[in-house]
Amino acid sequence: MDEAKRIKLDKEHSKTENNTLYPVLPDDLIIDTPLTDVYVDTIVDPKKISKIIKEINSVLPLPQLAHLKRMKSKEIILYPVSLEQYQIINLLKEKTIDTSAFQNNIRIIQVAKIPPMTRKQFEKVNKLWPCNFHPNNYLEKLSTNTLFSHDELRSHSRYMKVAVDVAKFAKDNYYSEEQIGAVVVDPKRKSVVAVGYRQTNKGVLKHAPMIAIDNVAKTQNGGVWNPLLNQDTKIELNLDGIPKDLLEYLQIQHNDIVFGAQRYKEKDELIEPADGPYLCTGYYIYLTIEPCVMCAMGLVHSRLKRVFFGAKSSNGALETLCKLHTVKELNHHFEVFGGLIKHV
């Protein structure tokens, strides 16, 4: 097979392999923009539109609807439907607005209650009444599932395969029960920092993500579970986050992937303090199965940047039971992507 055909087939395979990946988004990015009722009327003389808009904006501003245009053709928004219709007429007169400028055909229509966040939302509410819209390119890519390039999708797929192999190794060598694999990656160094697999026979808290977080802590002079014995200060990367026998297996299975964490630095040694050294700051985690509530909160507290999971779980807390990462009151939020090569 010539090189051109091989590359084409490789791309087609990769595209098929990753086409199930999707972002798990906050509801306000998915659902339609909520609507609200307003009173509108029609201006009789188009030549007076500019004057009337200026007057009505000065005496009857609509700060809660600032995302809307005041006019649509000859129609003008008078006021939200919080008063009776006769009260609107009286209010206009009280504010010295010339009511003869209107057709006095006041009616109620629905408009966007809040600013639309995505272009899809904008296009829908803009048909009801013109809106201001300032697109966020990153948000658009996220909401339309076009965030990742072909090469990035391949990279995510590779790391998820590492997680699959972590689960396989743990099942074959440590436990006979079905396993969950967890892999923490430093995207800047493009290296696997730590791994984890389920060890609930040794403690109810020892789920795969929790073990992975603890193993990350070991690369930062911390950690409380199962001391690892990979310490070798002569090598560039810290391998304390991966058990030695599992590391040897993974290096054989994935000889094109870098394993190890950057050597730990204190805060005053960091060039970019925001990138560390607190646990998983800036890191990604790849999980073969959607995490439970406990693990999802552990991922929040560890300050991960992105979470990728393969299959949904009946007690999953990032999509199935709830979307914990979208709770606004939390002090940290990460992006979540599901379905990554879940058929593996």
TIPABA-184530 format. One record per residue (C-alpha): residue number from 0; x negated, y, z negated. Coordinates in pm, 1 decimal. Example, Ala and Ser with C-alpha at 12.3 -4.5 7.8 and 13.67 -1.06 7.14 Angstrom:
+-------+----------+----------+----------+
| fimar |       xx |       yy |       zz |
+-------+----------+----------+----------+
|     0 |  -1230.0 |   -450.0 |   -780.0 |
|     1 |  -1367.0 |   -106.0 |   -714.0 |
+-------+----------+----------+----------+
//
This chain:
+-------+----------+----------+----------+
| fimar |       xx |       yy |       zz |
+-------+----------+----------+----------+
|     0 |      0.0 |      0.0 |      0.0 |
|     1 |   -146.4 |    337.8 |     97.1 |
|     2 |   -190.6 |    612.4 |   -163.2 |
|     3 |     95.8 |    832.2 |    -36.6 |
|     4 |    350.9 |    549.3 |    -67.2 |
|     5 |    217.3 |    450.5 |   -408.8 |
|     6 |    257.4 |    807.0 |   -540.3 |
|     7 |    610.0 |    828.7 |   -398.0 |
|     8 |    715.3 |    500.8 |   -559.8 |
|     9 |    555.8 |    605.3 |   -887.4 |
|    10 |    753.2 |    930.5 |   -886.6 |
|    11 |   1079.3 |    753.1 |   -806.2 |
|    12 |   1021.5 |    505.3 |  -1088.6 |
|    13 |    942.6 |    785.3 |  -1331.4 |
|    14 |   1251.8 |    980.9 |  -1227.8 |
|    15 |   1474.5 |    678.6 |  -1280.8 |
|    16 |   1306.4 |    602.3 |  -1609.5 |
|    17 |   1367.6 |    946.8 |  -1753.4 |
|    18 |   1706.0 |   1038.5 |  -1611.7 |
|    19 |   1880.6 |    957.1 |  -1939.5 |
|    20 |   1693.6 |   1218.8 |  -2141.3 |
|    21 |   1923.0 |   1499.8 |  -2253.9 |
|    22 |   1911.0 |   1786.7 |  -2505.0 |
|    23 |   2130.4 |   1767.8 |  -2815.1 |
|    24 |   2248.7 |   2126.8 |  -2830.8 |
|    25 |   2437.3 |   2340.1 |  -3082.8 |
|    26 |   2809.2 |   2341.8 |  -3011.9 |
|    27 |   2811.2 |   2713.1 |  -2935.6 |
|    28 |   2599.3 |   2639.9 |  -2627.3 |
|    29 |   2829.8 |   2365.3 |  -2506.2 |
|    30 |   3186.5 |   2471.2 |  -2580.5 |
|    31 |   3364.7 |   2750.3 |  -2398.7 |
|    32 |   3319.4 |   3100.2 |  -2535.3 |
|    33 |   3604.0 |   3172.0 |  -2778.7 |
|    34 |   3868.0 |   3417.8 |  -2659.2 |
|    35 |   4058.3 |   3699.1 |  -2825.1 |
|    36 |   4366.9 |   3905.1 |  -2731.8 |
|    37 |   4348.7 |   4271.4 |  -2633.0 |
|    38 |   4593.4 |   4532.3 |  -2507.4 |
|    39 |   4531.6 |   4668.6 |  -2158.6 |
|    40 |   4701.9 |   4924.6 |  -1942.1 |
|    41 |   4654.9 |   5065.8 |  -1592.9 |
|    42 |   4523.8 |   5413.0 |  -1517.4 |
|    43 |   4748.1 |   5604.1 |  -1280.1 |
|    44 |   4490.0 |   5829.1 |  -1112.4 |
|    45 |   4159.2 |   5657.2 |  -1021.9 |
|    46 |   3990.7 |   5999.8 |  -1010.6 |
|    47 |   4039.9 |   6032.4 |  -1386.7 |
|    48 |   3885.4 |   5697.9 |  -1478.6 |
|    49 |   3546.4 |   5836.5 |  -1584.2 |
|    50 |   3704.4 |   6105.3 |  -1800.0 |
|    51 |   3947.1 |   5865.8 |  -1966.2 |
|    52 |   3675.5 |   5608.5 |  -2038.7 |
|    53 |   3461.0 |   5875.7 |  -2201.6 |
|    54 |   3750.1 |   5997.2 |  -2415.1 |
|    55 |   3876.8 |   5657.3 |  -2523.0 |
|    56 |   3526.5 |   5532.0 |  -2602.6 |
|    57 |   3469.4 |   5829.3 |  -2828.7 |
|    58 |   3792.3 |   5797.4 |  -3028.4 |
|    59 |   3867.7 |   5426.1 |  -2999.1 |
|    60 |   3532.1 |   5247.7 |  -2974.9 |
|    61 |   3525.4 |   4869.2 |  -2967.2 |
|    62 |   3198.2 |   4772.5 |  -3141.7 |
|    63 |   3314.7 |   4414.3 |  -3189.6 |
|    64 |   3369.6 |   4386.1 |  -2813.5 |
|    65 |   3062.8 |   4577.0 |  -2697.1 |
|    66 |   2974.5 |   4288.2 |  -2465.7 |
|    67 |   3280.6 |   4370.8 |  -2250.4 |
|    68 |   3319.8 |   4631.6 |  -1981.1 |
|    69 |   3592.7 |   4877.2 |  -2077.0 |
|    70 |   3735.4 |   4879.6 |  -1724.5 |
|    71 |   3835.9 |   4621.3 |  -1467.4 |
|    72 |   3942.8 |   4787.0 |  -1144.9 |
|    73 |   4211.3 |   5031.6 |  -1269.7 |
|    74 |   4278.3 |   4838.5 |  -1588.3 |
|    75 |   4137.6 |   4953.5 |  -1919.2 |
|    76 |   4111.1 |   4783.4 |  -2256.6 |
|    77 |   4300.4 |   4990.6 |  -2510.4 |
|    78 |   4255.1 |   4801.6 |  -2835.7 |
|    79 |   4239.1 |   4451.2 |  -2988.2 |
|    80 |   4575.8 |   4294.3 |  -3067.6 |
|    81 |   4567.6 |   4377.5 |  -3435.0 |
|    82 |   4852.5 |   4631.0 |  -3413.3 |
|    83 |   5203.9 |   4624.1 |  -3273.1 |
|    84 |   5240.4 |   4761.1 |  -2922.7 |
|    85 |   5431.0 |   5074.5 |  -3032.6 |
|    86 |   5150.8 |   5144.0 |  -3278.7 |
|    87 |   4903.8 |   5152.3 |  -2992.7 |
|    88 |   5099.7 |   5432.5 |  -2823.6 |
|    89 |   5110.7 |   5627.4 |  -3148.5 |
|    90 |   4739.7 |   5567.5 |  -3204.2 |
|    91 |   4652.3 |   5701.9 |  -2861.2 |
|    92 |   4858.8 |   6013.1 |  -2925.4 |
|    93 |   4702.7 |   6060.5 |  -3269.2 |
|    94 |   4362.2 |   6049.5 |  -3104.3 |
|    95 |   4479.5 |   6313.5 |  -2851.7 |
|    96 |   4452.0 |   6073.6 |  -2560.0 |
|    97 |   4673.1 |   6182.0 |  -2269.0 |
|    98 |   4910.7 |   5883.6 |  -2246.7 |
|    99 |   5052.9 |   6014.0 |  -1920.4 |
|   100 |   4726.0 |   5898.4 |  -1760.8 |
|   101 |   4846.9 |   5538.9 |  -1807.3 |
|   102 |   5129.3 |   5352.8 |  -1640.9 |
|   103 |   5259.2 |   5266.2 |  -1990.5 |
|   104 |   5268.4 |   4903.3 |  -1883.8 |
|   105 |   5080.6 |   4774.8 |  -2185.8 |
|   106 |   5025.8 |   4401.4 |  -2183.6 |
|   107 |   4815.3 |   4142.0 |  -2360.9 |
|   108 |   4528.6 |   3952.3 |  -2197.1 |
|   109 |   4253.4 |   3724.9 |  -2324.1 |
|   110 |   3887.3 |   3820.9 |  -2311.5 |
|   111 |   3559.9 |   3683.9 |  -2449.2 |
|   112 |   3553.2 |   3725.0 |  -2826.4 |
|   113 |   3174.3 |   3702.5 |  -2847.1 |
|   114 |   2895.0 |   3740.9 |  -2589.8 |
|   115 |   2850.6 |   3434.6 |  -2368.5 |
|   116 |   2519.3 |   3257.9 |  -2432.0 |
|   117 |   2475.5 |   3063.5 |  -2108.8 |
|   118 |   2544.2 |   3140.7 |  -1746.7 |
|   119 |   2809.5 |   2870.3 |  -1734.3 |
|   120 |   2995.2 |   3036.4 |  -2020.8 |
|   121 |   2948.0 |   3377.4 |  -1862.0 |
|   122 |   3088.2 |   3274.1 |  -1526.4 |
|   123 |   3402.8 |   3143.2 |  -1693.0 |
|   124 |   3482.8 |   3441.6 |  -1916.5 |
|   125 |   3371.6 |   3693.6 |  -1656.5 |
|   126 |   3665.4 |   3582.5 |  -1442.9 |
|   127 |   3898.6 |   3689.4 |  -1722.8 |
|   128 |   3732.4 |   4024.4 |  -1783.1 |
|   129 |   3390.3 |   4162.6 |  -1685.3 |
|   130 |   3116.5 |   4091.4 |  -1942.2 |
|   131 |   2763.7 |   4206.0 |  -1996.1 |
|   132 |   2524.7 |   3913.1 |  -1979.4 |
|   133 |   2151.7 |   3896.3 |  -2038.2 |
|   134 |   2032.8 |   3549.6 |  -1935.5 |
|   135 |   1769.1 |   3373.7 |  -2139.7 |
|   136 |   1564.1 |   3167.2 |  -1895.6 |
|   137 |   1445.1 |   2921.1 |  -2159.0 |
|   138 |   1797.0 |   2872.8 |  -2291.8 |
|   139 |   1928.0 |   2819.6 |  -1939.4 |
|   140 |   1674.1 |   2545.6 |  -1874.6 |
|   141 |   1755.4 |   2386.2 |  -2208.8 |
|   142 |   2132.0 |   2397.0 |  -2158.0 |
|   143 |   2112.4 |   2264.9 |  -1801.6 |
|   144 |   1860.5 |   1992.0 |  -1892.6 |
|   145 |   1598.6 |   2128.0 |  -1654.0 |
|   146 |   1343.2 |   2226.3 |  -1919.0 |
|   147 |   1081.9 |   1963.8 |  -1844.0 |
|   148 |    875.2 |   1922.4 |  -1531.0 |
|   149 |    814.0 |   1584.5 |  -1373.2 |
|   150 |    474.8 |   1557.4 |  -1543.8 |
|   151 |    620.4 |   1654.5 |  -1880.9 |
|   152 |    889.9 |   1389.4 |  -1849.6 |
|   153 |    626.0 |   1129.6 |  -1776.0 |
|   154 |    430.3 |   1241.2 |  -2080.4 |
|   155 |    734.4 |   1213.4 |  -2307.9 |
|   156 |    806.6 |    870.0 |  -2162.2 |
|   157 |    451.7 |    753.4 |  -2235.2 |
|   158 |    469.5 |    857.5 |  -2599.2 |
|   159 |    807.2 |    692.0 |  -2641.0 |
|   160 |    655.8 |    371.1 |  -2503.4 |
|   161 |    393.6 |    399.4 |  -2777.2 |
|   162 |    679.7 |    418.2 |  -3030.1 |
|   163 |    835.5 |    109.9 |  -2873.4 |
|   164 |    504.7 |    -75.0 |  -2907.5 |
|   165 |    471.0 |     37.4 |  -3270.3 |
|   166 |    809.5 |   -123.0 |  -3340.5 |
|   167 |    714.9 |   -436.3 |  -3147.7 |
|   168 |    382.3 |   -474.6 |  -3331.1 |
|   169 |    546.2 |   -420.4 |  -3670.2 |
|   170 |    812.4 |   -682.8 |  -3595.3 |
|   171 |    560.9 |   -937.5 |  -3465.3 |
|   172 |    301.3 |   -887.7 |  -3737.6 |
|   173 |    466.4 |   -746.7 |  -4048.5 |
|   174 |    842.4 |   -810.6 |  -4049.8 |
|   175 |   1077.8 |  -1039.8 |  -3863.2 |
|   176 |   1366.4 |   -790.2 |  -3873.5 |
|   177 |   1439.4 |   -543.6 |  -3595.3 |
|   178 |   1202.1 |   -252.0 |  -3619.1 |
|   179 |   1198.4 |    120.9 |  -3555.9 |
|   180 |    894.6 |    292.8 |  -3414.5 |
|   181 |    790.8 |    651.4 |  -3489.3 |
|   182 |    506.4 |    840.8 |  -3323.8 |
|   183 |    397.4 |   1193.9 |  -3414.6 |
|   184 |    215.2 |   1382.9 |  -3138.8 |
|   185 |     13.0 |   1703.8 |  -3136.6 |
|   186 |    116.0 |   1855.1 |  -2799.3 |
|   187 |   -173.2 |   2101.4 |  -2798.7 |
|   188 |   -437.7 |   1830.8 |  -2827.0 |
|   189 |   -218.9 |   1576.5 |  -2645.9 |
|   190 |   -299.1 |   1317.1 |  -2907.4 |
|   191 |   -108.2 |   1075.3 |  -3130.8 |
|   192 |   -153.1 |   1206.6 |  -3485.4 |
|   193 |     29.7 |    936.6 |  -3681.4 |
|   194 |    274.6 |    650.5 |  -3650.5 |
|   195 |    535.9 |    486.6 |  -3868.4 |
|   196 |    757.3 |    179.5 |  -3883.8 |
|   197 |   1026.8 |     65.6 |  -4124.9 |
|   198 |    902.8 |    -67.3 |  -4460.1 |
|   199 |   1227.0 |    -70.3 |  -4659.0 |
|   200 |   1135.2 |   -403.7 |  -4817.1 |
|   201 |    878.2 |   -201.4 |  -5014.5 |
|   202 |   1112.6 |     84.5 |  -5101.3 |
|   203 |   1448.2 |    220.5 |  -4990.2 |
|   204 |   1297.3 |    552.3 |  -4881.9 |
|   205 |   1042.6 |    396.8 |  -4651.6 |
|   206 |   1217.0 |    449.8 |  -4319.6 |
|   207 |   1000.0 |    481.8 |  -4010.2 |
|   208 |   1019.1 |    863.9 |  -3981.4 |
|   209 |    940.8 |    907.0 |  -4352.1 |
|   210 |    638.8 |    676.8 |  -4320.7 |
|   211 |    522.4 |    871.2 |  -4014.7 |
|   212 |    548.3 |   1202.8 |  -4201.5 |
|   213 |    353.8 |   1059.3 |  -4493.7 |
|   214 |     88.7 |    934.2 |  -4254.0 |
|   215 |     59.8 |   1282.8 |  -4106.5 |
|   216 |      3.1 |   1407.2 |  -4461.5 |
|   217 |   -286.8 |   1161.7 |  -4491.5 |
|   218 |   -462.9 |   1346.1 |  -4209.8 |
|   219 |   -432.0 |   1660.9 |  -4423.2 |
|   220 |   -574.0 |   1520.7 |  -4747.7 |
|   221 |   -228.3 |   1424.5 |  -4875.1 |
|   222 |     15.9 |   1136.2 |  -4852.8 |
|   223 |    146.6 |    909.4 |  -5127.8 |
|   224 |    225.6 |    572.5 |  -4965.0 |
|   225 |      3.7 |    288.4 |  -4848.6 |
|   226 |   -346.8 |    440.4 |  -4839.7 |
|   227 |   -502.3 |    389.9 |  -4497.3 |
|   228 |   -865.2 |    293.1 |  -4454.3 |
|   229 |   -959.7 |    452.2 |  -4123.6 |
|   230 |  -1167.0 |    736.4 |  -4266.3 |
|   231 |  -1476.2 |    794.3 |  -4058.4 |
|   232 |  -1614.6 |   1145.3 |  -4075.0 |
|   233 |  -1852.7 |   1074.7 |  -3788.6 |
|   234 |  -1578.5 |   1072.8 |  -3524.3 |
|   235 |  -1417.2 |   1389.9 |  -3395.6 |
|   236 |  -1054.2 |   1297.7 |  -3464.5 |
|   237 |   -899.7 |   1194.5 |  -3794.9 |
|   238 |   -742.4 |    848.3 |  -3763.6 |
|   239 |   -601.6 |    829.2 |  -4117.1 |
|   240 |   -246.4 |    848.5 |  -3981.8 |
|   241 |   -259.2 |    511.2 |  -3803.7 |
|   242 |   -322.2 |    170.3 |  -3967.9 |
|   243 |   -643.1 |     20.3 |  -3831.5 |
|   244 |   -499.6 |   -302.1 |  -3687.8 |
|   245 |   -209.8 |   -117.4 |  -3527.0 |
|   246 |   -451.0 |    142.1 |  -3386.9 |
|   247 |   -659.4 |   -126.9 |  -3220.1 |
|   248 |   -346.7 |   -276.2 |  -3062.5 |
|   249 |   -220.7 |     60.1 |  -2937.2 |
|   250 |   -557.6 |    157.0 |  -2792.1 |
|   251 |   -553.4 |   -160.9 |  -2584.2 |
|   252 |   -193.3 |   -112.6 |  -2471.4 |
|   253 |   -236.7 |    258.9 |  -2400.2 |
|   254 |   -599.0 |    319.3 |  -2305.3 |
|   255 |   -508.7 |    646.8 |  -2136.5 |
|   256 |   -370.4 |    803.9 |  -2456.3 |
|   257 |   -574.9 |    990.0 |  -2717.5 |
|   258 |   -527.4 |    884.5 |  -3080.2 |
|   259 |   -613.5 |   1089.9 |  -3385.9 |
|   260 |   -546.4 |   1422.6 |  -3555.8 |
|   261 |   -755.0 |   1735.2 |  -3553.8 |
|   262 |   -981.6 |   1750.3 |  -3852.8 |
|   263 |   -802.6 |   1919.9 |  -4141.3 |
|   264 |   -873.3 |   2287.7 |  -4201.5 |
|   265 |   -770.9 |   2508.0 |  -4489.7 |
|   266 |   -548.4 |   2805.9 |  -4414.0 |
|   267 |   -834.2 |   3053.6 |  -4422.1 |
|   268 |  -1013.7 |   2849.1 |  -4154.5 |
|   269 |   -728.9 |   2856.5 |  -3904.6 |
|   270 |   -738.4 |   3078.0 |  -3598.7 |
|   271 |   -358.9 |   3055.7 |  -3571.7 |
|   272 |   -221.4 |   3013.2 |  -3926.7 |
|   273 |    133.0 |   2961.8 |  -3798.5 |
|   274 |     22.0 |   2633.1 |  -3641.2 |
|   275 |    -75.1 |   2466.8 |  -3965.6 |
|   276 |   -179.5 |   2311.7 |  -4183.5 |
|   277 |    167.7 |   2236.7 |  -4320.5 |
|   278 |    251.6 |   1878.6 |  -4225.9 |
|   279 |    407.5 |   1854.4 |  -3878.2 |
|   280 |    412.9 |   2221.2 |  -3782.1 |
|   281 |    406.0 |   2239.3 |  -3402.3 |
|   282 |    418.9 |   1859.9 |  -3362.8 |
|   283 |    663.8 |   1637.8 |  -3172.1 |
|   284 |    801.0 |   1306.3 |  -3299.6 |
|   285 |    920.6 |   1017.2 |  -3084.9 |
|   286 |   1165.8 |    773.4 |  -3247.4 |
|   287 |   1303.4 |    459.3 |  -3090.7 |
|   288 |   1634.3 |    517.5 |  -3274.2 |
|   289 |   1821.7 |    829.7 |  -3387.5 |
|   290 |   1728.9 |    908.7 |  -3750.5 |
|   291 |   1966.0 |    896.7 |  -4047.6 |
|   292 |   2054.4 |   1199.2 |  -4263.8 |
|   293 |   1768.5 |   1142.0 |  -4507.6 |
|   294 |   1509.9 |   1112.1 |  -4231.5 |
|   295 |   1654.7 |   1403.7 |  -4035.3 |
|   296 |   1618.7 |   1626.3 |  -4341.7 |
|   297 |   1267.3 |   1493.5 |  -4389.3 |
|   298 |   1191.2 |   1600.5 |  -4033.2 |
|   299 |   1331.8 |   1946.1 |  -4108.0 |
|   300 |   1114.7 |   1985.6 |  -4417.3 |
|   301 |    807.0 |   1865.3 |  -4229.7 |
|   302 |    849.1 |   2152.6 |  -3981.1 |
|   303 |    846.4 |   1951.5 |  -3658.9 |
|   304 |    894.3 |   2140.0 |  -3333.6 |
|   305 |   1072.6 |   1873.9 |  -3127.3 |
|   306 |   1237.4 |   1538.1 |  -3193.3 |
|   307 |   1286.5 |   1277.0 |  -2921.5 |
|   308 |   1487.4 |    962.8 |  -2985.6 |
|   309 |   1579.2 |    666.0 |  -2769.0 |
|   310 |   1904.2 |    501.9 |  -2872.1 |
|   311 |   2185.5 |    641.4 |  -3084.0 |
|   312 |   2246.3 |    498.4 |  -3428.8 |
|   313 |   2578.1 |    442.6 |  -3606.8 |
|   314 |   2445.5 |    652.6 |  -3896.5 |
|   315 |   2246.7 |    895.3 |  -3684.7 |
|   316 |   2235.6 |   1254.9 |  -3805.7 |
|   317 |   2114.3 |   1436.4 |  -3494.7 |
|   318 |   2409.7 |   1354.8 |  -3270.1 |
|   319 |   2629.1 |   1063.8 |  -3381.3 |
|   320 |   2757.4 |   1170.5 |  -3724.1 |
|   321 |   2646.0 |   1532.4 |  -3706.3 |
|   322 |   2390.7 |   1763.5 |  -3551.5 |
|   323 |   2195.2 |   1841.9 |  -3862.5 |
|   324 |   1930.3 |   2038.8 |  -3674.8 |
|   325 |   2192.4 |   2294.4 |  -3565.6 |
|   326 |   2304.1 |   2390.9 |  -3917.1 |
|   327 |   2233.1 |   2763.8 |  -3924.6 |
|   328 |   2175.7 |   2774.9 |  -4300.4 |
|   329 |   1867.1 |   2552.2 |  -4280.8 |
|   330 |   1533.8 |   2731.8 |  -4309.3 |
|   331 |   1381.8 |   2543.6 |  -4016.1 |
|   332 |   1520.5 |   2420.6 |  -3686.7 |
|   333 |   1377.4 |   2193.7 |  -3419.7 |
|   334 |   1487.0 |   2094.2 |  -3071.8 |
|   335 |   1633.0 |   1746.7 |  -3021.9 |
|   336 |   1636.8 |   1529.2 |  -2711.7 |
|   337 |   1809.3 |   1192.7 |  -2692.4 |
|   338 |   1825.3 |    897.3 |  -2456.2 |
|   339 |   1455.0 |    886.7 |  -2370.5 |
|   340 |   1395.6 |    547.7 |  -2202.5 |
|   341 |   1651.0 |    399.4 |  -2440.6 |
|   342 |   1678.2 |     89.6 |  -2225.7 |
|   343 |   1317.9 |    -15.6 |  -2300.3 |
+-------+----------+----------+----------+
//
